[in-house]
């Protein structure tokens, strides 16, 4: 169990009306995961993603692999 607290951050592109997520990359070394949460609900649930899955997701976003919502 990790005793380190998550240090939440959002993208520098997050100034878009609150439609963003927060991530805590500081836990990768101790847990192998990157917790992700809704930045509008800081006391809500955080979903831990395996570091490799998060990296693949970010790469997909950068190449516009997911299309419009």
C-alpha positions in Angstrom: 0.0 0.0 0.0 1.3 3.4 -1.0 1.7 5.9 1.8 2.5 8.8 -0.6 -0.4 11.2 -1.2 -1.4 11.9 -4.8 -0.3 15.2 -6.2 -3.1 16.1 -8.6 -2.5 18.1 -11.7 -4.4 19.0 -14.9 -3.2 19.8 -18.4 -2.1 23.3 -19.3 -5.0 23.0 -21.9 -7.6 22.6 -19.2 -8.8 26.2 -19.3 -11.8 25.0 -21.3 -14.8 25.5 -19.0 -14.0 22.7 -16.5 -14.2 19.7 -18.8 -11.0 18.1 -17.7 -9.5 15.3 -15.7 -6.8 15.4 -13.0 -4.0 12.9 -12.8 -1.4 12.0 -10.1 1.7 10.8 -11.9 3.8 10.9 -8.7 2.4 7.5 -7.7 3.8 5.6 -10.7 7.0 4.5 -8.9 5.2 3.2 -5.8 2.0 1.7 -7.3 2.6 1.3 -11.0 -0.6 3.2 -11.6 -1.7 6.7 -12.5 -4.9 7.7 -10.6 -7.3 9.7 -12.8 -10.3 11.7 -11.5 -12.9 14.3 -12.6 -11.3 17.7 -11.7 -14.8 19.1 -10.9 -15.3 16.5 -8.2 -12.0 16.5 -6.1 -13.6 14.3 -3.4 -15.0 11.9 -5.8 -13.5 8.5 -6.9 -10.1 8.2 -8.5 -9.7 5.5 -11.1 -6.2 3.9 -11.1 -4.9 3.2 -14.6 -1.8 1.1 -15.2 1.0 3.3 -16.4 1.3 1.6 -19.7 -2.5 1.9 -20.4 -2.4 5.6 -19.5 0.6 6.1 -21.8 -1.2 4.4 -24.7 -4.4 6.5 -24.0 -2.4 9.8 -24.1 -0.7 8.7 -27.4 -4.1 7.9 -28.9 -5.4 11.3 -27.9 -2.4 13.0 -29.4 -2.9 11.3 -32.8 -6.7 11.9 -32.6 -7.4 8.2 -32.6 -10.7 8.4 -30.8 -12.7 10.8 -33.0 -15.4 13.3 -32.0 -17.6 12.7 -28.9 
